[in-house]
Amino acid sequence: MMVVPPVIVTDAMLTASNVPETDHPEWSSSTTYPLGYRVIKAAVHRVYESVAVENAGHDPEEEASSWWIEVGATNRWAMFDEGVGSATRQTDSIAVTIAPGQYVDTVAILDTDAVTVRVQVSVGGSGVYDETLTREADQANLIFRDLPIDSAASISVTASASGSSAYVEIGTLIVGAIVDLGITETGPSVAITDFSRRNTDDFGTTTVVERGWAKRMGIRSLIDAADADIVQRRLAALRARACLWIGEEEYDSLTIYGFFKDFSIDLSLVAKSYCTLTIEGLTNVPPLPQSPIQEAIDGLEDLLIKPAPDYIAKAVLLIKPNGRVGAIMLTNSQIQTGFDAELDALRLFKPGTDDLLFEVGDDGIAMNDVQVNRIKAGTGNSAQFGSATASGSLAGTGAAQVVLSKSVTLLAPGSIQAVAAVATAYSGTPAAADLALYIDGTEVFSAGGAAAAPAVPLSGSKSGLAAGTYSVEIMFNGPSTMTVNGRNIATTIIYD
């Protein structure tokens, strides 16, 4: 029976690592973060997630309770975070070098899927230890013992995957010095404690909420009676410290990273005594799931070309308390690709109201209160709409006069289509009169004669126009007994 109190790895001890600490952007006091956005603080090697909209100027390390939640350690430091359930993960290999600055003789790699793990020890630049272990298919822990003891030693650990594109992970990496707790007796017991919740209602329906779990071990070791006091003092010193407990190296189930719950020493024999321990492992809780918003951000950032390594590409959905999307924001001046999105439905509401402005659903597209300047009208074409109106009365003079005009500007070669309506009135007997529609000085439609029609529609078009500004006019020629009241012109530009 052995126990390894771990050395707490500090920044100064971790002298090299091939795992970048770039999980998320570094927090900046000048940046406004949306709900669900994740940042890191490399100084403390922690990941934080925003729990507020428009989160600006709030240091995650100081105000995590109200503006941020702490997600866990950064990827580089996850294997040193003294927890179970988190892991350092990357492709090809994980390689670190540790200078503990104290006597250690053991390296333990827990919860790993590495194909091989190599441990090298050097002192003063000279190699003094080099061993590689191959992990068996059902093995999760690899332990290297009897390392050369030297406080100046530098320990390099390399965990390799099956190939350069395959992932490898290490749950926990421990370095420390073994403490012997005697010879493990036969018949140790192993179990787990499951923290999942099960509820059965009055109708017999059972619901299960999956939660974390922890290893548990009951073990007895044989020690020299003369060492009973020493063992008691050693264990008392470890009462509030997570350690690596090794019942037998051949069994992963008898290797637990956690605390002893209780222990007792039986002094019934003269030369030998029995030490009985109950060990409880740290709870194996998976990392906090990434929010859907952050997943969307990460997925879209993969499609964006960043102009600088520290550039934050924003592709953010701000979810309001009522479940609606409050905003969609995508910024990057150097987008060089695109992406597709599949939505069951899309609805846009007028800010602060329940007024539906735009909806895409199974029945097509519905829009309310829409003003359109230019729309796509087909391959190579686009249309631009405009209108002009007047309501004052104009009496005839017996000569042609312009009663309404509108300027239309073509940005490129194309044609102008115009539709007009004129409301007229007579006093006395109707007399002959003319109404005409002109585009760029050319008559495109006319109506004339003696009629009592209260409204006259006009329409026409002119094509082959170059880019430029053109006039669209309604001309009226009638007697003084006839007046033009309301009139309107609606124009459409069709580009070639």
N, C-alpha and C positions, 0 to 999 in steps of 0.2 A: 504494500500500500504506500503510495507516494502522493505528495501534494507539491504543486509548483506555484508559489506566489508570483504573479506576473510583475515584471518591471513596467512601469508606466512610461510608454514611449513619448518623448517630447520632441518639439521641433529640432532642438539641438542634437538629439540622438538619431533622428531620421536624416542621414547624410545624403541619401540618394533614393530616387524612386522614378520608375518609368511611367507611372500613372499620373496624367495631368490633373490639375485641380481646376478644371474648367467646366464643371457640371452645368453651371448657369452663370449669367453675368454677375460680376462683382457689384454689391450694393453701392449706390451713389446717392448722396444727399440731394443732388440737383435733379434727379430723375423722378418722375411721377409714375408709380407702378399701379397697374390695374388689379382688380380682384383675381386671385389665383396665380399671379406671376411669382416665379421662384427666383431667388438670388442666393449668392453665397457670400460669406465673410471669410476670406482666406486666412485672416489673422487668427480666427478661432476654429477654422475648418468645419463650419456648420452651414447647413442649407436651411433657408427660411422661405415660407410661402405667405404672400400677402392675403390678409383676410378682410381687406377694405378696398373700396373704390377710391381712386385718386389718392393713393398712399404716397405722400411726399414728405421727405425730411424726417422720417421716423426711423431711428436706428433699430434694426431688428434685435441686436444684442441687448439693448437697454429697454425696449418697449415691446417685447415679443407677445406679451399677454393681450394687448389691445389692438395692435396693428399687424402683427405677424405671428405665425406659429412656427415653432422649430420642427423641421422635418427630420433631421438627423445629421450624421456626419457626411462630409463630402466623400466622393468615391475613393479618393486617395487614402483617407483616414478611417474609412468604415471598418477596416480590419483591426484597427487599434482602438476602437471606441468603447471597449469593455462591455459590449453588448452582444446578444445573440439574436440573429434574424437579419441583421444588416450584413452587407458583404461588399468587398472591393471586387470590381469586375471590369475586364477589358479583353480585347482580342489578343491572341498569340501568347502573351506571357505577362506575368506580373513580377517585377524585379525590384527589390528594395535592399538597402544597406543600412544597418543599424549599428551605432557605436554606443552601447549601453553605459560604458564608463564604470562598470562594476562587475563583480564576478557572476557569471551565468554559465550554466552547463547544459541547458535544455532549450530547444526550439520546438514549439508545437504549432502545427497548421491544422486548424479545425474547420469543419464544414466546407471542405474544398472539393472541387470536381477536377482538379488538375490531373493530368496524366502522369507527370513526374514532378517532383519537388527536389531541388538541389540546394544544399546548405554549404557555404564556404566560409571559413574563418581565417582571417589573416591578422598578424600582429606585426606592427612596424613595416608593413608592406610585404611581408613574407607569408605565404600560405601555410597554415598549420593543420587544416582540416578541410576535407572535401568529400561529401557523401551525397548520393542521389538515391531517392526512394521512388519506386513505382507504385502508384495507388491501385489496389485491387478494385474490382467492379463494385463491390458492396461496402467499400471502405470510404469513410468521410474524414478521418483524422490521421495525420502522420506526425510521429513524434521522433525527434532527433535528440538522443541522450549522449552523455559523456563527451560533450564538447570541451576542448582545452580551456582551462580556467585562467583567464588573464583579464584584468580590468581594462587593458588597452586594446582588447580584441575588437575587430570590426567584423560583423556578421552579415553576409550577403545571402539572401533567400530568393530563389527563382522558381516560380510555379509556371509550368508550361502546359498549353492546351494541345489538342490533337493536331492542330494545323494553324497557319498564320491567320486564317479567317475565322477560326473557331474561338469561342469565348472561354475564359477561365476565370474562376472566382475563388476568393479566400474569405471565409466568414470571419475568422479570428486568427490573428498571429500573436503568439505568446513567446516571450523570452524570459527566462528566469532560472533560478537555482532550485534543484529538487531537494525536498525535505523528506527523509525516510520515516514512515510511520509503521514499520514492521512488516511481517509476512501476512499476506491476505489469506484468511481461512477459507475453506471450502463453503459453498452455499451462500454466496452473496445474492441479494435480491435486487432486481431492477424493475422500474415501472415508469410511468409518466403521469403527470398531473395535467388534466385537460381543463382549460378555463372556458371552453365553449358553453353556451347557455342553451338549455332546452326547456321549453314551456309547452305544457299540454293544457288546452282549454277544456271547458265543460262538455264539449262535444267529442273529445278524444283526439282532436287535431293537434299534432305536435309540430312546433316550429323550432328550428335550430339556428342559432347565431354562432358562426364559427369564430373562435378566438384563439389566442396563443396557447402554447403548451410548454411544459418543462420536464426534463428528465428527473428521475428520482432514484436513489440508490441506498440500500442498507447493506453495510459491510462490517466485518469484524476482522481485526488483525492481531497477530501475536507479537508482543513486544517483550523485551527484557524487563523484569520487574524493577530493576535499578533505574530504568529510563522512564518510569511512569511520570515522575515530576517534570522531566524535560518535555515529554510529549504533551502533557497538560498545558505547560506554558506556551509551547509552540502553537497549539490549537487555539488557546485563548487569544493569542496575538492575531489570529486570522478570523476572529469571530464576525467582523463587519467588512470583510474583504472578499471579493470574488476571486477564486483561485481555480487552478486546474487540478482536479482530483483524479488520480489514476489507480483504479483497483487492479486491473490487469491490462497490459498494453495490447494484448491480442484481441480484446473486445472493445468496440466503440461504445457499447452500452455501458461499460464500466469506466468510461472516460467522460467526466462531467465538468463543465465549466460553471461554477456556481458557489454556493455557500454550504457550510455544514449547519444543519438545523440543531442538532444536539449531539453530544458524545458522552461516553462514560468509560471508565477504566475499571476493570474487574481485577482486584488484587488478591484473588483467592489462592493463587499458586505462589510458591516461595521464589522460584527462579523466573517464571514467566507470568505475564499478565495479558489480559485481553482488552483491546480498545475497540469499542463499538461506536460506529458513526452512522448518522443519517445525513445524506448529502442531497440537497435540492439544487437543480440546475437553474440558470437564468431562464426566464420565460422566452420562448422562441416566438417572437412577434414579427410578422413581416413588416417591411418598411411602409411608412404612410403612403397610400396610393397617390399617384400623381393626379392632380385635378384634370378634368376634361379640358379646361381652358389651357392649362400648361401643355397638355398633349397636343392641342391644336397649334399652339405657338411653336413647339419643338418641331412638329411635322412641317409647318410652313417655312420655318427657318431653314430646314434642310433644302428647300427649293430656292432660297434666295442667295444671291451672290453678295457677300459682305464686302464693302469697300475697305474695311479695316478690321483687325481681329477683335477689337473691343466694341464694334458697332452693334447696337441692339436693333435687330429687325423686329418690328412690332406687327403681329397678326393676332389681334385680341378680340375676344368676345366678352363684353361686359354683361354679366347676367344680373338682372334686377331681382329684388326680393319676390316679385310676382312671377318670376320665371321667364320673363321676356328678355330678349337681347336688347341691351341698352345702346350698344354701339358696336360697330365693326371697324377696326382700324388696321390698315396695312401700309407700312411705310418702308421704302427702300428705294433710293434713287437709282440703283443699278440692278434692277430686276432683269434677268436675262432668260427667264423661263416662265412657265405658267403652271397652273394646277387646276384640277377639276374638283368640283364639290357637288355632292348629291344630297338634296334636301327633300324631305317629305312635303314640306310646306314652308313658305317664307311670307311673313307679314311685317309690314312697316306701319307704325302708328305715328300720328301727330304727337310731337313731344309733349308730355305731361297730360295727355288725354287718352281716351279709348277710341278716338276717331281713326278708322282704318283708311290709310292712304293708298296702300299698294299690297296686293296679295297674289301669290303664285300658288296654285293648287291643282287638283285634278281637273277642274273645269277651265283651266287656262289662267290668264292674267286679268286681274281686275284693278282699275285705277280710279281714284276719285280726286277731283280738284287738281288736275294735272295741267301744267303749262309746258308746251313743247316748243323749243326753238329749232332744233334740227334733229331729224331721226334718220336712221338707215332705211333706205327704200329699196334695197337690192344691191347686188354686186356692182360696185363702181358708181352707185348713185346715192344721193341723199336729198332730202326735201327740207326746205325752210319755209315756215309759215309766217304770215303777217296780216294785219288788217288796219283799216282806218274807217272812221265813222263821223258823221256830222248830223245835227238835228235842226239847225236854224232854217227858217223858210227863206227861199229865194224866188222872186217873181221873174217871169220871162221878160225879155227885153226885145224880142223879135230878132235877136242875133245869137250866135253860138257863144256859150260861156261855160267855163269850168266850174262845176258845182262841188267837186271833191277830187283830190289828188293824193297819191301816195308814192313815195320814193322807195324803190326796191334795189338793193345792192347784191350783185352776183360776185362771189369770190372767185369763181372759175366759170369757164364757158358752160352755157346751159340754156334753159328756156323759162319763161314766166307764164304762169296760168293765172287768170283773174276771174273772179265771180263778183258781180255787183247787184245790188237791189236798190231801187229808187221808189220812194213813196211820193205820189203827186196829188194835186187837188185842182179843181176848176171852179170858177165862178161864172155862171151863165152857161152858154152853149159851148160844148167842147170844140176846140179848134185844132188844126193840124200842128203837130209838134214833133221834134226829133230828140231822141236820147241815144247816145253812142258811147262805146267803151274804147279807149285808146291805150295802147302799150307802146312806149317809145315813139309817140307821135303817129303811130299807125292805127287806123281804125280796125278793130277786130270784131266788133259787133255793133249793130244799130237797130233801133226800133222806132217807127214813126207812124203818123197818121192821126186822124181825129178819133180819140178814144177816151172813155171815162174810167179806164182801169186805174184803181187806186195804187197799185204797185207794179213796177216793171222790172223783171229780172234780166240781167245782162251777163254774158260770159264769153271768154275768148282766150287765146294764147298766142305767144310769139316765140319762135325757136331760133336757134343759130345765133344767139347773143354771146358776145364776148364778156369777159369779166368787166364789171363797171356798174354805175348807178343809172337806173332808168326810172321814168315816171309812168304811173298808171293813172288814167284820168277818166272821169265821167263828164261828158259834154252834154249841155242842154240848150236846145234852141226852140223857144216857144213864145206865145203871146203873153201880154201882161195879165190876161185873165187866168193864166195857169201858173201855179207855184210848185216848186220842189221842196218837200219837207224833209223827212228822214232819208239818208242814203248811207250806203256801206260798201266798202271794197274789201274783199279777202283775196290775198295773193299766195301763190305757191311757187317756189323755185324748185326746178328739177335740174340737177347738175348732170352734165353729159358723162 
